[in-house]
Amino acid sequence: MSELDDAFAFAQEDVKKLTAKPSNDDLLKLYGLFKQASKGDVEGKKPGRFDMINRAKYEGWEKLKGTSSDDAKQAYIDLVAKLRS
């Protein structure tokens, strides 16, 4: 495992220990970055407009299309660090 992979794994654990709940926007960013880092570009059909939560998650991930796994991991790490401070 690379240093980036180790830091990404640590950030995944660290995010569970945040003292304050992140905003909905930050939660969507974390979700999208995690999915992009671990799965790559968005897959599947976009949920319907009445499935607002899953549609928002899908769209958050979709915005990161083309972002490399390493860039998504680093952005996730940076966002978790920002939320910790």
Summary of the structure (lengths in Angstrom):
residues: 85
radius of gyration: 13.1
end to end distance: 27.0
largest distance: 41.0
contacts: 208
relative contact order: 0.21
helix: 68%
strand: 0%
